Structures are given as structure tokens and as C-alpha cells.
């Protein structure tokens, strides 16, 4: 009874995540899109805002420069200006076109400092997951939940299609985390350079053999989110996906208890999850 209750709960969550992921509702690239994926974390919110500010400034500069070039072509062509000017310099103009770029760069530095600091500074985490890159799959370890681990390998296109999941993105077993919690991810590799990257989270960090890097994210809503290895790592680099399934806390706790039944002794498990285990 206890096992069937957990299986039913997780099965329903898995089906919902699979359907929403396949439909492109959350965390999935959109065909022919030229924009970022929809943000799922505060980190990605900041990245998107910084991109928007930089894009507006760059667009304004391009329009200004093209406008000045057009003005020069019209005003100073040979027909309109048969006697060319012999002016060698203009002090005011030189000061303006030197000072303006400096001010723009300083403004961008000021705007970018906060999000860069926020992305790089890991707060006190609610839990930690270790991600180990291999050619061409990932191992995930849960040190805060008894240290259980599993391998996450890519599904073939046929396997993904049979399950109505996106090809080159779906995996045998995804990373699973709770929604609304600060998740620290410790990243390393067992063989060559890899990179752990999930666009909707605003997360991308190198996985280096013999070295531990770390990043973090806090996903607002449950769902299935996809990423890929973003460091060229060999022949099958293109097929080294990352799938992160984000669950409500009670469903995550039930998943942990299924993966590691001994963890029931840990006081971190919620009453709702314990009731799910006992069938009460």
C-alpha cells in the first residue's frame, strides 16, 4: 500500500511534467525563437533585465551612428560641398565623443555589478546536489538526503518519442529538486571538461576534472526544465542533456523516500510525506 501510494504520486507528477515539457510550457526551447527562454528563477530575471538594458543602449548607439553617417553622406558629399572644409579638429566634439562612451561603459558596469554579484554569491542553501559530468551523461548525488546517487543518461530519439518527450533533451532519470528552495549545485567532471547549463535558470558553470565549482538556483514553479552540456566534450557532446524536474516539497520528499527509504529517519521529511509513506 505504501509503495503504491508513492508510485501513484510520482507517476502523476512525472506525467504532468512530461506533458507540459513536451508542449513547451516550461523550460523548453521554442522552435525559431530569437529570445531567451522564459525565466524560472530570480537569477534569470536579472540576466534578462541586464540584456534588455544593454540591447536598448546598443540599439540607440547603432541608430545614432547610422544617422550621423547618413547626415555626413548627404551634407558633405562632393555636390553639396564642392569646397571641402580644412578643419583639423573640434575640441568640444572630441570631448563629447570621448566622454560619452566612457559614461556608457561606466553605466553598464554599474548596472551589471549587482546581477553578477548575485549570481556568484551563494546564499545559505536549503539543500545541495552534486553534479558530475561524464562522457556523455551526468551523475547526481544528494549528500543532504543520505548520499544516494544515480546516473542520468540521454534517451534515444525513439525512446523519447515513445514517451512524448523532446528528443536530445529527455533523460532516463532527471535531477529532482523542490520548488521555492535555494539549491546549491556542486559541479565537477570525471574525465574531460563539461559545463552544467540550464537556460531557464540563468545557470552555466564549467565542470572541471579534479576541481569543484558551485552555483545555485531557486525555481519558482514546479515543472520540467531542460539544459545541455555547454562545453565541447567529444563526439557525443550534442547529446548530453540536463533535465531538472521541480516538484512541490511534499512530492519531492516522497521521491527522496522512494530513492532512499532509510532517510525516513531524518527530521527534514515533512509530515505530509510521512503520511504518504504510511498511507494515513
N, C-alpha and C positions, 0 to 999 in steps of 0.2 A: 504493500500500500504506500509506504513511504517513498520507495523508488519510483512508483508510477506517478505520484503527485509531482515529484521533481521533474521527471521526464516530460510530463504534460506541460508544466510551466515553461520549461526551457524550450520545448518544441514549439509552443505558441510564440514565444519571443523570437526564436530563430526564424520561423516562417514570416512573421511580420517584418523583421529586419531584412530578410531576403527579398520580399516583395517590394518594400519601399526602396531598397538599394537598387533593385533592378529597374525600377521606374524612374530612377534619378532624383528621388525626393530629397535624399540627404547624402552628402559625402561622395558623390559620384561625378566624374567628368561629364560634361554635356557636349554632345557632338556639335562641332563647328562653332563652339563658343569662343569668344575672344576676351572674356572677362575671367576674374578669379572664380573659384568655386564659392558657394555661399558659406559665409563664416559660421563656424560652430563653437568658437572659443573667443575669450577676450583678446588673446594674442593675435588671432587673425583679424579681429576688429581693428586693432591698431595698425597692423600691416596694410589693411585695405585703406584706412584713412590716410596713412602716410603716402601710399601710392596715389591716391586721389589728389592730395595736395601737390605732390611732385608733378603729376600729369598736368594739372592746371597751370602750374608755373612754366613747365616746358612748352605747353601749347601756346601760352601767351608770348613766350620768347620767340618761338617759331613764327607766329603771326607778325610780331613786331619786326623781326629781321627781314621777312619776306616783303612786308610793307615798305621798309626802308629801301630794300633793293629795287622794288618796283618804282618807288619815287625817284631813285637815282637814275634808273634806266630812262625814265620819262624826262626828268628835269635836266639831266646833264648829258643827253646824247648829242651827237655832233650837230644835228639840225637845230635843236633848241638852244644849244650853247656853242656857237661856232668859235668863240674865243674862250679857250679853257682858262679856268682860274689857276693862279700861280700860288695860292695859299698853301703854305707848308704845314701849318698845324693850327689847331684851335684849342687853347688851354682849357676852357670850360668844357668843351665836348670831350676832351681826353680824360678829364677828371670824372665826368659823368659815366663814360663807358668803362672806366676802371672801377669806380666806386660801386656802380650798380651790380655787377657780377659778384663782387665781394659781399655786398649786403644780401644778395640772394643765397649765396653759399652759406653765410652765417645763419640766415633764417632756416635753411634746410637742416643745418646741424642742430639748431635749437629744437626744431620740430621732431627730428629723428632720435634725439638723445633719450627721451622718455620711453618710447616703444622698444628701443634697443636694450635699455637697462631692464625694462620689464620682462623682455624675452629671455635675457641672460641671467636674471636673478631668480633662483628657485625658492619659492616660499616653503614654509613648513608643509610637507606633503601629507595627504591623508593616506596614501599608500604608494608603494614602489613596485615597478615592473622592470625586470632586466631583459633587454632585447639583444640577442646575439645573432649577427648576420653570418650566414654560411653560403657557399655556392650551391644552390640558389634558393635558399629558404631561410626561415627565421626560427630561432628557439626563444621561447618566452618563459621566464622564471618569476615566481611570485614569492619573494622572501618574506613578506609580511603575513602570508597565509599558509605557513608551514613549509615553504620552499618547494612546492610542487612545480613541475615544468612540463612543457610539451613542445612538439615541433609543428610549425605552420608552413606547409608546402603548397605551391600553387596547384589548383585544379587544372586538368586539361580542358581544352575548349569544349570537348564533348561532355565531360563531367559537369562543367559549368552550365552548358546549355540544358542538360537534363534536369538541373535544379533551378532553372530560370535565374541564374546568377551571371554577372558580367564576366566575359572571358578576359583573361590576362589580369584579372583583379581579385577574383574569388579564391579562397584558400581552403585547405582541408580543415583547419581549426584556427579561428581568429583570436587575436588578443581580445580579452574581455575586461572591461572596466566599468565602474559605476558612474552614472551621470552626476554632475554637480559637485564632483570631488577633485581635489588637486592631485594629479597623478604625476609622480616623478618617474621618468624613464631613464634607466642607466643603459647606455648603448656601447657595445663592443663588437668585435668580429673574431671568428675562429681561423680565418685563412687569409683573405685579401681585404682591401678597402671596400666597404659598403657605405650606404647612407640611409638612415631612417627618416622618411619624409611622408607626412600626411598633409596635403594642401589645405583641407578644410580646417585643420587645427593651427595652421601657421607654424608648423614644426618641420625642421630639416636639420639633421645633425649627422656628422660622419661617424661611422663605425670602424674603428681602427684596431687591428690585431694588437693585443698586449697593452691596450690603453682603454680607460673608462671615460667616456663622455656622458654628459647628462643633460636632459631637457625636461620640460614639463608641459602639461596642458590641463585644462578644465573644461570639459564638454558640457554645454548647457542642456542639450536634449538627447534622450535615447535615440538610437538609430544605428545604422551600419555605415562606416566611413572607410574610404579606401585611399591607399597611398602606394608608393613603389620605392624600391631601392633607387637612389638618385646619384650613385657613383658607379661609373663603368667598372664592372667587376668580372667580366668574362663573357663567354659565349652566350649564356642564357640570362644575361643581365636584364634584358627586356621582360623576362618572365619571372620576376622576383617580387611579387606584390605584397602589400601590407593591408590586412583587413582588421579593423578595430570595431568590435561590437560594444556599444554603450547601452547598459541596462539600468533600470531603476535599482535602487540599493537592495531591496528585498530579493529581486531576481538575481542580482549579482551574488548575493550571499548564498542563495540556493545553488547557484552554479559552482561556487567555491566548495560548498559541502559535497557536491557530487564529485568534483575533481579530487578533493582531499577530505574524506569523511572524518578523519581524526581532528580536523580543525573545529569540529563541533564543540570542543572543549575551550576554544578561545572565546573570551568575553566580548570580542568585537562583533560577533554574529548577532544580528538583530533578533528580537523576539518573534517577529513575523516569519523570518527564515527558519527559526527553530520549530515554529508551529507547522510550517510547510513540511519540514523533515518528519515530524511526528504525526502529521495528519490531523492535528487538533483544529 
